[in-house]
Amino acid sequence: MEKYTLHNISNYILELLKQELPEIKWDEKVLGAVFPKETTGLIYCDSLEFKHTGKTISKAKAIYGIDIICPNPKGEELKTRPVENIALHIREILTKDYSLGNWALYSSVDRIIFGAPAGMNTVGRALIMYTVEFEMEEI
């Protein structure tokens, strides 16, 4: 087992979504005040919990945020369907590969929060809360 399984899981999620949804610009950083002009997906590990199961192995639970910001096309500025469709499609992709190429014991999309980014009313946003459980070596 690799020492930093979390990095492999993060890379796997990013590559899986890039492959399945190449029309989205994927990144591993938080945008801050910069607002994208194209549909953008951001992936980050929000928290990491541990449950010690023995001397050499722990079970870990990583909570990921997958943030989709979707500037809707002209004529659909006030519609929520584009970002809703993307979020539900991501849920479907992640559900099909719940073991993330055998890096994870289990994973699930637990919640999707929809809204508009601060100060904007012409775009959609979805925050997907994604839990990944896996084993890792004790330090």
Phi and psi in degrees as GROMACS dihedral restraints (atoms count N, CA, C in turn):
[ dihedral_restraints ]
;  ai    aj    ak    al  type     phi  dphi    fc
    3     4     5     6     1   -74.6    20    10
    4     5     6     7     1   149.1    20    10
    6     7     8     9     1   -64.0    20    10
    7     8     9    10     1   -43.0    20    10
    9    10    11    12     1  -111.7    20    10
   10    11    12    13     1    70.1    20    10
   12    13    14    15     1   -58.2    20    10
   13    14    15    16     1   -33.3    20    10
   15    16    17    18     1   -55.1    20    10
   16    17    18    19     1   -41.8    20    10
   18    19    20    21     1   -64.1    20    10
   19    20    21    22     1   -39.6    20    10
   21    22    23    24     1   -66.6    20    10
   22    23    24    25     1   -39.1    20    10
   24    25    26    27     1   -65.2    20    10
   25    26    27    28     1   -45.6    20    10
   27    28    29    30     1   -59.4    20    10
   28    29    30    31     1   -45.4    20    10
   30    31    32    33     1   -63.5    20    10
   31    32    33    34     1   -40.2    20    10
   33    34    35    36     1   -63.7    20    10
   34    35    36    37     1   -45.9    20    10
   36    37    38    39     1   -59.5    20    10
   37    38    39    40     1   -47.0    20    10
   39    40    41    42     1   -60.4    20    10
   40    41    42    43     1   -48.3    20    10
   42    43    44    45     1   -66.7    20    10
   43    44    45    46     1   -37.8    20    10
   45    46    47    48     1   -61.3    20    10
   46    47    48    49     1   -47.5    20    10
   48    49    50    51     1   -70.6    20    10
   49    50    51    52     1   -34.4    20    10
   51    52    53    54     1   -62.0    20    10
   52    53    54    55     1   -41.3    20    10
   54    55    56    57     1   -69.0    20    10
   55    56    57    58     1   -43.5    20    10
   57    58    59    60     1   -80.3    20    10
   58    59    60    61     1   -27.9    20    10
   60    61    62    63     1  -132.0    20    10
   61    62    63    64     1    66.4    20    10
   63    64    65    66     1   -67.8    20    10
   64    65    66    67     1   -15.6    20    10
   66    67    68    69     1   -74.1    20    10
   67    68    69    70     1   -12.1    20    10
   69    70    71    72     1   -96.9    20    10
   70    71    72    73     1   138.1    20    10
   72    73    74    75     1   -81.7    20    10
   73    74    75    76     1   110.7    20    10
   75    76    77    78     1   -96.0    20    10
   76    77    78    79     1   142.8    20    10
   78    79    80    81     1  -148.1    20    10
   79    80    81    82     1   162.8    20    10
   81    82    83    84     1  -113.1    20    10
   82    83    84    85     1    21.0    20    10
   84    85    86    87     1  -126.1    20    10
   85    86    87    88     1   160.2    20    10
   87    88    89    90     1   -89.5    20    10
   88    89    90    91     1   134.6    20    10
   90    91    92    93     1   -72.3    20    10
   91    92    93    94     1   -30.4    20    10
   93    94    95    96     1    70.4    20    10
   94    95    96    97     1  -133.3    20    10
   96    97    98    99     1   -79.8    20    10
   97    98    99   100     1   -13.2    20    10
   99   100   101   102     1   -76.2    20    10
  100   101   102   103     1   129.4    20    10
  102   103   104   105     1  -108.6    20    10
  103   104   105   106     1   129.7    20    10
  105   106   107   108     1   -74.1    20    10
  106   107   108   109     1   152.0    20    10
  108   109   110   111     1   -94.4    20    10
  109   110   111   112     1    -9.7    20    10
  111   112   113   114     1  -127.5    20    10
  112   113   114   115     1   160.1    20    10
  114   115   116   117     1   -57.9    20    10
  115   116   117   118     1   126.9    20    10
  117   118   119   120     1  -129.4    20    10
  118   119   120   121     1   138.9    20    10
  120   121   122   123     1  -117.0    20    10
  121   122   123   124     1   130.9    20    10
  123   124   125   126     1  -117.9    20    10
  124   125   126   127     1   134.3    20    10
  126   127   128   129     1  -123.9    20    10
  127   128   129   130     1   129.7    20    10
  129   130   131   132     1  -153.4    20    10
  130   131   132   133     1   150.3    20    10
  132   133   134   135     1   -86.4    20    10
  133   134   135   136     1   119.3    20    10
  135   136   137   138     1   -84.4    20    10
  136   137   138   139     1   -38.6    20    10
  138   139   140   141     1  -157.4    20    10
  139   140   141   142     1   162.7    20    10
  141   142   143   144     1  -140.2    20    10
  142   143   144   145     1   124.9    20    10
  144   145   146   147     1  -117.5    20    10
  145   146   147   148     1   152.8    20    10
  147   148   149   150     1  -127.0    20    10
  148   149   150   151     1   144.1    20    10
  150   151   152   153     1  -129.4    20    10
  151   152   153   154     1   114.6    20    10
  153   154   155   156     1   -77.8    20    10
  154   155   156   157     1   122.7    20    10
  156   157   158   159     1  -112.8    20    10
  157   158   159   160     1    -7.3    20    10
  159   160   161   162     1  -179.5    20    10
  160   161   162   163     1  -172.0    20    10
  162   163   164   165     1   -72.7    20    10
  163   164   165   166     1   -30.8    20    10
  165   166   167   168     1  -115.2    20    10
  166   167   168   169     1   -13.4    20    10
  168   169   170   171     1  -131.7    20    10
  169   170   171   172     1   140.1    20    10
  171   172   173   174     1  -121.1    20    10
  172   173   174   175     1   151.8    20    10
  174   175   176   177     1   -93.8    20    10
  175   176   177   178     1   137.4    20    10
  177   178   179   180     1  -122.7    20    10
  178   179   180   181     1   150.4    20    10
  180   181   182   183     1  -128.5    20    10
  181   182   183   184     1   116.3    20    10
  183   184   185   186     1  -102.9    20    10
  184   185   186   187     1   132.9    20    10
  186   187   188   189     1  -105.3    20    10
  187   188   189   190     1   117.9    20    10
  189   190   191   192     1  -101.8    20    10
  190   191   192   193     1   147.5    20    10
  192   193   194   195     1  -108.2    20    10
  193   194   195   196     1   127.5    20    10
  195   196   197   198     1  -117.2    20    10
  196   197   198   199     1   108.7    20    10
  198   199   200   201     1  -104.3    20    10
  199   200   201   202     1   121.4    20    10
  201   202   203   204     1  -111.0    20    10
  202   203   204   205     1   124.7    20    10
  204   205   206   207     1  -117.2    20    10
  205   206   207   208     1   120.8    20    10
  207   208   209   210     1  -123.6    20    10
  208   209   210   211     1    98.8    20    10
  210   211   212   213     1   -71.2    20    10
  211   212   213   214     1   106.8    20    10
  213   214   215   216     1   -64.4    20    10
  214   215   216   217     1   148.1    20    10
  216   217   218   219     1   -64.2    20    10
  217   218   219   220     1   157.8    20    10
  219   220   221   222     1   -54.9    20    10
  220   221   222   223     1   134.6    20    10
  222   223   224   225     1    93.4    20    10
  223   224   225   226     1   -14.4    20    10
  225   226   227   228     1  -124.2    20    10
  226   227   228   229     1    22.5    20    10
  228   229   230   231     1   -55.2    20    10
  229   230   231   232     1   -37.2    20    10
  231   232   233   234     1  -100.2    20    10
  232   233   234   235     1     9.5    20    10
  234   235   236   237     1   -92.2    20    10
  235   236   237   238     1   146.1    20    10
  237   238   239   240     1   -98.1    20    10
  238   239   240   241     1    -9.5    20    10
  240   241   242   243     1   -58.8    20    10
  241   242   243   244     1   -42.9    20    10
  243   244   245   246     1   -57.0    20    10
  244   245   246   247     1   -48.2    20    10
  246   247   248   249     1   -72.0    20    10
  247   248   249   250     1   -33.6    20    10
  249   250   251   252     1   -62.9    20    10
  250   251   252   253     1   -44.5    20    10
  252   253   254   255     1   -62.9    20    10
  253   254   255   256     1   -41.7    20    10
  255   256   257   258     1   -63.4    20    10
  256   257   258   259     1   -46.6    20    10
  258   259   260   261     1   -61.9    20    10
  259   260   261   262     1   -43.6    20    10
  261   262   263   264     1   -68.2    20    10
  262   263   264   265     1   -33.3    20    10
  264   265   266   267     1   -67.4    20    10
  265   266   267   268     1   -40.6    20    10
  267   268   269   270     1   -62.5    20    10
  268   269   270   271     1   -42.3    20    10
  270   271   272   273     1   -58.1    20    10
  271   272   273   274     1   -44.0    20    10
  273   274   275   276     1   -61.6    20    10
  274   275   276   277     1   -44.8    20    10
  276   277   278   279     1   -60.9    20    10
  277   278   279   280     1   -47.9    20    10
  279   280   281   282     1   -70.1    20    10
  280   281   282   283     1   -31.3    20    10
  282   283   284   285     1   -69.1    20    10
  283   284   285   286     1   -37.8    20    10
  285   286   287   288     1   -64.8    20    10
  286   287   288   289     1   -34.4    20    10
  288   289   290   291     1  -114.4    20    10
  289   290   291   292     1    57.2    20    10
  291   292   293   294     1   -63.6    20    10
  292   293   294   295     1   -22.1    20    10
  294   295   296   297     1   -92.3    20    10
  295   296   297   298     1    -0.6    20    10
  297   298   299   300     1    48.9    20    10
  298   299   300   301     1    56.9    20    10
  300   301   302   303     1    65.5    20    10
  301   302   303   304     1    30.6    20    10
  303   304   305   306     1    71.5    20    10
  304   305   306   307     1    14.3    20    10
  306   307   308   309     1   -80.9    20    10
  307   308   309   310     1   -24.3    20    10
  309   310   311   312     1  -115.1    20    10
  310   311   312   313     1   152.0    20    10
  312   313   314   315     1   -77.3    20    10
  313   314   315   316     1   -36.3    20    10
  315   316   317   318     1  -165.6    20    10
  316   317   318   319     1   151.8    20    10
  318   319   320   321     1  -151.0    20    10
  319   320   321   322     1   155.0    20    10
  321   322   323   324     1  -157.9    20    10
  322   323   324   325     1   146.4    20    10
  324   325   326   327     1   -83.0    20    10
  325   326   327   328     1   116.5    20    10
  327   328   329   330     1   -94.3    20    10
  328   329   330   331     1   -27.7    20    10
  330   331   332   333     1  -163.0    20    10
  331   332   333   334     1   145.8    20    10
  333   334   335   336     1  -126.6    20    10
  334   335   336   337     1   125.3    20    10
  336   337   338   339     1  -110.8    20    10
  337   338   339   340     1   124.8    20    10
  339   340   341   342     1  -104.2    20    10
  340   341   342   343     1   149.5    20    10
  342   343   344   345     1  -179.9    20    10
  343   344   345   346     1  -171.1    20    10
  345   346   347   348     1  -114.4    20    10
  346   347   348   349     1   138.7    20    10
  348   349   350   351     1   -58.9    20    10
  349   350   351   352     1   152.6    20    10
  351   352   353   354     1   -51.8    20    10
  352   353   354   355     1   130.3    20    10
  354   355   356   357     1    79.0    20    10
  355   356   357   358     1     2.5    20    10
  357   358   359   360     1  -119.5    20    10
  358   359   360   361     1   143.4    20    10
  360   361   362   363     1  -129.9    20    10
  361   362   363   364     1     8.8    20    10
  363   364   365   366     1  -112.0    20    10
  364   365   366   367     1    10.5    20    10
  366   367   368   369     1  -136.2    20    10
  367   368   369   370     1   162.6    20    10
  369   370   371   372     1  -110.4    20    10
  370   371   372   373     1   156.5    20    10
  372   373   374   375     1  -141.8    20    10
  373   374   375   376     1   140.1    20    10
  375   376   377   378     1  -132.7    20    10
  376   377   378   379     1   132.7    20    10
  378   379   380   381     1  -112.5    20    10
  379   380   381   382     1   115.3    20    10
  381   382   383   384     1   -99.6    20    10
  382   383   384   385     1   120.7    20    10
  384   385   386   387     1   -94.4    20    10
  385   386   387   388     1   118.4    20    10
  387   388   389   390     1  -125.9    20    10
  388   389   390   391     1   121.9    20    10
  390   391   392   393     1  -103.1    20    10
  391   392   393   394     1   133.3    20    10
  393   394   395   396     1  -126.4    20    10
  394   395   396   397     1   123.4    20    10
  396   397   398   399     1  -105.8    20    10
  397   398   399   400     1   136.3    20    10
  399   400   401   402     1  -155.4    20    10
  400   401   402   403     1   166.8    20    10
  402   403   404   405     1  -100.2    20    10
  403   404   405   406     1   146.4    20    10
  405   406   407   408     1  -145.3    20    10
  406   407   408   409     1   155.7    20    10
  408   409   410   411     1   -71.7    20    10
  409   410   411   412     1   143.3    20    10
  411   412   413   414     1   -69.6    20    10
  412   413   414   415     1   149.8    20    10
